[in-house]
Amino acid sequence: MPLYALDDEENIVAAHDADPFCRYRCLECRSPLQKRCGIHRQPHFYHLQTVRQCRLHSKSVDHLIIQTEIKKIIPSSEIEKPFKKILRIADLCWEEKKLIFEIQCSPIDPGQATQRTKDYAREGYELIWLLDDRLYNRKKALRGAEALMRQQGCYYFSMQRKATYDQFEVIKDKSRLLKGPPLPIDLAHPEDFPTRHEHMTRQLDHRICRYFFLGDLADRALRYPVYLKGLQEMEKNLLEESKSKNKVAGFLKKCFYIGLEYLLSRL
């Protein structure tokens, strides 16, 4: 369900401003669209014919809600910006920071995720993935391309709380040995990741994104050395104990992490 479409003169028109009695065309597949709205429904376009290969056609209501929430956080961002050269349409583009936010509410193949990142990188943009935590962020196993995306710029989005968050996690063989509590982040405040820094944790060392955001794991680790040291010790111990599958030790480590979070809140 797209929020933007093309009119007869190739102008991009928002659903809010569209005429419900006129025909428009999809930014991606160029198929005919028409406006749909109602008292309890956000204005949007719908395809008059099923086009399964069109990503905008398969976009869910939840996807639109997340787009709208991010737009509120970053008013200058642009929804569904087309990149004709690479045949992509960004969910949200923050031109000032050269940032693309891609919302993922459905499974995606690792190859597709990699290609999308490379395409935007060729245009000079950094891609940040926002994963719906009702599908992703399971307690143990990572889904599809999730492990790959977590090594890039990647956070989770909670539909229940309408919030984006990061988390500390220890991963081995695409399985989580530890999943920490959510760390709310502010997408409106990105910072450049230091090009040179000491070893942090495997999770942070493997991140290749040039940005981190206020409140995320990297932000906390860079600002509070005692917090970083606690993460390093916990990660090391969990990886060493993973072979023995000691559930008691894992429980104690999780309690230690909760205590570490409490300590940080008091600093």
C-alpha positions as CSV (number, residue, x, y, z in Angstrom):
1,M,0.0,0.0,0.0
2,P,2.1,3.0,-1.2
3,L,1.8,6.4,0.3
4,Y,3.1,8.1,-2.9
5,A,2.4,7.7,-6.6
6,L,3.0,9.4,-10.0
7,D,0.4,11.5,-11.8
8,D,0.1,11.9,-15.6
9,E,2.9,14.5,-15.6
10,E,5.3,12.3,-13.7
11,N,5.0,14.3,-10.5
12,I,5.1,12.5,-7.2
13,V,1.8,12.9,-5.4
14,A,1.1,12.1,-1.7
15,A,-2.0,10.0,-0.9
16,H,-3.2,12.8,1.4
17,D,-3.3,15.2,-1.6
18,A,-4.5,12.8,-4.3
19,D,-7.9,12.9,-6.0
20,P,-9.8,9.7,-5.1
21,F,-11.4,9.7,-8.6
22,C,-8.2,9.9,-10.5
23,R,-5.8,7.2,-11.6
24,Y,-2.1,7.2,-10.7
25,R,0.8,5.0,-11.3
26,C,3.1,3.1,-9.0
27,L,6.6,4.4,-8.4
28,E,8.1,1.0,-8.7
29,C,6.0,-1.1,-11.2
30,R,4.2,1.7,-13.0
31,S,0.9,-0.2,-12.6
32,P,-2.4,1.8,-12.2
33,L,-3.2,3.0,-8.6
34,Q,-6.1,4.7,-7.0
35,K,-6.5,6.5,-3.6
36,R,-8.2,4.7,-0.7
37,C,-9.1,6.4,2.6
38,G,-11.7,6.4,5.4
39,I,-12.6,7.7,8.8
40,H,-10.4,5.1,10.5
41,R,-8.0,4.5,7.6
42,Q,-4.8,6.3,6.7
43,P,-5.0,7.6,3.1
44,H,-2.9,5.4,0.8
45,F,-2.9,4.1,-2.8
46,Y,-3.8,0.6,-3.8
47,H,-3.0,-1.4,-7.0
48,L,-6.0,-2.0,-9.3
49,Q,-4.3,-5.3,-10.3
50,T,-2.2,-7.8,-8.4
51,V,1.5,-7.3,-9.1
52,R,3.2,-9.8,-6.8
53,Q,6.8,-8.8,-7.8
54,C,6.2,-5.1,-6.7
55,R,7.5,-4.5,-3.2
56,L,5.1,-1.5,-2.7
57,H,2.1,-3.7,-3.6
58,S,2.9,-6.1,-0.8
59,K,3.5,-3.4,1.8
60,S,1.4,-4.0,5.0
61,V,-0.5,-1.5,7.1
62,D,2.1,-2.1,9.9
63,H,4.8,-1.1,7.4
64,L,3.0,2.2,6.8
65,I,2.6,2.8,10.5
66,I,6.3,2.4,11.1
67,Q,7.1,4.7,8.3
68,T,4.8,7.3,9.7
69,E,6.3,7.0,13.2
70,I,9.9,7.4,11.9
71,K,8.7,10.4,9.8
72,K,7.4,12.0,13.1
73,I,10.9,11.5,14.6
74,I,12.7,12.9,11.6
75,P,10.4,15.4,9.9
76,S,12.9,16.2,7.2
77,S,13.0,12.6,6.0
78,E,11.3,11.7,2.8
79,I,9.0,8.6,2.5
80,E,9.3,6.3,-0.5
81,K,12.0,8.3,-2.3
82,P,12.8,6.8,-5.8
83,F,16.3,6.1,-6.9
84,K,15.9,5.6,-10.6
85,K,19.5,4.8,-11.3
86,I,19.6,1.7,-9.1
87,L,15.8,0.9,-9.4
88,R,15.2,1.3,-5.7
89,I,12.6,3.1,-3.6
90,A,13.7,3.9,-0.1
91,D,11.2,3.5,2.7
92,L,12.6,6.7,4.2
93,C,15.5,8.9,3.1
94,W,17.2,11.4,5.3
95,E,19.0,13.4,2.6
96,E,21.0,15.7,5.1
97,K,22.7,12.7,6.7
98,K,22.7,10.5,3.6
99,L,20.8,7.8,5.5
100,I,18.3,5.3,4.2
101,F,15.9,3.6,6.6
102,E,14.6,0.3,5.3
103,I,11.7,-1.3,7.3
104,Q,11.5,-5.1,7.2
105,C,8.3,-6.7,8.3
106,S,8.7,-9.9,6.3
107,P,11.5,-12.5,5.7
108,I,14.2,-11.4,3.3
109,D,16.9,-13.5,1.6
110,P,20.5,-12.7,2.7
111,G,21.5,-12.0,-0.9
112,Q,18.7,-9.5,-1.4
113,A,19.7,-7.7,1.8
114,T,23.3,-7.5,0.8
115,Q,22.5,-6.2,-2.7
116,R,20.2,-3.6,-1.3
117,T,22.9,-2.3,1.0
118,K,25.5,-2.3,-1.9
119,D,23.1,-0.4,-4.2
120,Y,22.5,2.4,-1.8
121,A,26.2,2.5,-0.9
122,R,27.0,3.2,-4.6
123,E,24.8,6.2,-4.4
124,G,26.6,7.4,-1.3
125,Y,24.0,6.4,1.3
126,E,24.3,4.4,4.5
127,L,21.5,1.9,5.0
128,I,19.9,1.4,8.4
129,W,17.6,-1.7,8.8
130,L,14.6,-1.5,11.1
131,L,13.3,-5.0,11.8
132,D,9.8,-5.7,13.2
133,D,10.4,-7.6,16.4
134,R,7.2,-9.7,16.0
135,L,9.0,-11.6,13.2
136,Y,12.6,-11.0,14.1
137,N,14.5,-10.9,17.4
138,R,13.4,-14.4,18.6
139,K,14.8,-15.6,21.8
140,K,17.3,-18.0,20.3
141,A,17.5,-18.6,16.6
142,L,18.1,-15.7,14.1
143,R,15.9,-15.6,11.0
144,G,17.3,-15.6,7.5
145,A,19.3,-12.5,6.9
146,E,18.9,-11.2,10.5
147,A,22.5,-12.2,11.4
148,L,23.9,-10.4,8.4
149,M,21.7,-7.3,9.0
150,R,22.7,-7.1,12.7
151,Q,26.3,-6.7,11.6
152,Q,25.3,-3.7,9.5
153,G,23.3,-0.7,10.7
154,C,20.3,-2.5,12.2
155,Y,17.8,-2.1,15.1
156,Y,14.5,-3.5,16.1
157,F,11.1,-1.8,16.0
158,S,8.3,-2.6,18.5
159,M,4.8,-2.0,17.2
160,Q,3.4,-2.3,20.7
161,R,5.6,0.5,22.1
162,K,6.0,2.4,18.8
163,A,9.7,2.5,19.6
164,T,13.1,1.6,18.0
165,Y,15.6,-0.1,20.2
166,D,19.0,-1.9,20.3
167,Q,20.1,-4.7,22.6
168,F,23.2,-6.4,23.8
169,E,23.4,-10.0,22.6
170,V,25.9,-12.8,22.4
171,I,25.5,-14.8,19.2
172,K,27.2,-18.1,18.2
173,D,26.4,-20.0,15.0
174,K,23.4,-17.8,14.4
175,S,21.9,-18.6,17.8
176,R,21.6,-16.2,20.8
177,L,23.3,-17.2,24.0
178,L,22.1,-14.1,25.6
179,K,19.4,-11.5,24.7
180,G,19.5,-8.3,26.8
181,P,16.7,-6.0,27.5
182,P,15.7,-3.3,24.9
183,L,17.7,-0.2,24.8
184,P,15.5,2.7,23.4
185,I,17.4,4.8,20.8
186,D,16.8,8.2,19.2
187,L,17.1,7.9,15.4
188,A,17.1,11.7,15.2
189,H,20.6,11.9,16.7
190,P,23.2,9.9,14.7
191,E,26.9,10.1,15.4
192,D,29.9,9.1,13.4
193,F,31.4,5.8,14.7
194,P,35.1,6.3,15.6
195,T,37.3,5.0,12.8
196,R,39.8,3.8,15.4
197,H,38.8,2.4,18.8
198,E,39.9,-0.4,21.1
199,H,38.2,-3.8,21.1
200,M,34.7,-3.4,22.3
201,T,32.6,-6.6,22.0
202,R,32.3,-9.1,19.1
203,Q,28.8,-7.7,18.4
204,L,30.1,-4.1,18.1
205,D,33.4,-4.9,16.5
206,H,31.5,-6.6,13.6
207,R,29.2,-3.7,12.9
208,I,30.2,-2.0,9.7
209,C,27.9,1.0,9.8
210,R,29.5,4.4,10.0
211,Y,26.8,5.7,12.4
212,F,25.6,4.9,15.9
213,F,22.6,6.5,17.5
214,L,21.9,8.1,20.9
215,G,21.0,5.4,23.4
216,D,22.2,2.4,21.4
217,L,24.7,-0.2,22.6
218,A,27.7,1.6,20.9
219,D,26.7,4.9,22.4
220,R,26.6,3.4,25.9
221,A,29.9,1.5,25.4
222,L,31.8,4.5,24.2
223,R,30.5,6.8,27.0
224,Y,30.8,4.4,29.9
225,P,34.1,2.4,30.2
226,V,32.7,0.4,33.2
227,Y,29.7,-0.6,31.2
228,L,31.9,-1.7,28.3
229,K,34.1,-3.8,30.6
230,G,31.1,-5.6,32.0
231,L,29.9,-6.4,28.5
232,Q,33.3,-7.8,27.5
233,E,33.5,-10.0,30.6
234,M,30.0,-11.3,30.1
235,E,30.5,-12.1,26.4
236,K,33.8,-13.8,27.1
237,N,32.4,-16.0,29.8
238,L,29.2,-16.9,27.9
239,L,31.2,-18.0,24.8
240,E,33.5,-20.1,26.9
241,E,30.6,-21.8,28.7
242,S,28.5,-22.3,25.6
243,K,29.9,-25.7,24.9
244,S,28.9,-27.0,28.3
245,K,25.4,-25.5,27.9
246,N,25.3,-24.5,31.6
247,K,21.8,-23.1,32.1
248,V,22.5,-21.9,35.6
249,A,25.6,-20.0,34.5
250,G,23.6,-18.4,31.7
251,F,20.9,-17.3,34.2
252,L,23.5,-15.8,36.5
253,K,25.1,-13.9,33.6
254,K,21.7,-12.5,32.6
255,C,21.2,-11.3,36.2
256,F,24.6,-9.7,36.0
257,Y,23.7,-7.9,32.9
258,I,20.5,-6.6,34.5
259,G,22.6,-5.3,37.4
260,L,25.0,-3.7,34.9
261,E,22.0,-1.8,33.3
262,Y,20.9,-0.6,36.8
263,L,24.5,0.6,37.5
264,L,24.5,2.6,34.2
265,S,21.2,4.2,35.1
266,R,22.7,5.5,38.3
267,L,25.8,7.0,36.6
